[in-house]
Amino acid sequence: MNRTIRPDAVLVQAVIAGALSFAHLHDLAEAAGQTGWKAWAYPVSVDLLLVAAWRRLRTARRDRSAWTWFVIALFASLGANIATAGLLDLEHVPAWLCILVAGWPALAFLGGTLLVHSPTEPETPAQAVDEPAAPEVEMHRTDEPAPAATVPELPPTPPQPAPDAPVVPAALLDHARKIADAHRASTGTPMPADALSTRLGLPAPMADAIAAQLQLA
């Protein structure tokens, strides 16, 4: 199937603008003492920083650093276009411009690194969805008395130590319970509190607190 190629005016304009800006940056870098392949690397560095800042602005429009580096890259590109338009003598480039051109690679690398590795803006949390209201239940009045509510039986609560009793660590309490259970299994009688205290080698207050929680005599 034959397809008719239609030139896009915006694309053609972008190619022309990019080529001219590329050439101006090359001429300025070469006039500042950067000859050979180095003069061609400067336009690439400026355009890459410009693209990186523009991509960052698409995802984080409120990022001030992205705007800063975008303006720096744009100023470098427009500055080269204006400088090579006859306002600057390319045969006698001032020293400050040579220093600026020589320091541009490090500046562009710093800007690109910060743009790529900076965290993105946190997404705005979605608005809470309103929960549907509970359906209204129609109450019918009757003359019959309501049945008495039954109170569920609560499981027995384990004995709590006295307020002034020391706090027994859970691991120590489990170890003491294992010793008491082993004594009950071998003798058939609960282990006396003094025997447990002697077995563990604990002071009297701690041993009493353990015996109280294990319900030992």
Buried (B, 14 or more C-beta within 10 A) or exposed (E): EEEEEEEEEEEEEEEEEEEEBBBBBBBBBBBBEBEEEBBBBBBEBBBBBBBBBBEBBEEBEEBEBBBBBBEBBBEBBEBBBEBBEEEBEEEEBEEEBBEBBBEBBEBBEEBBEBBEEEEEEEEEEEEEEEEEEEEEEEEEEEEEEEEEEEEEEEEEEEEEBEEEBBEBEEEBBEEBBEBBEEBEEEEEEBBBBEBBBEBBEBEEEBBBBBBBBBEBE
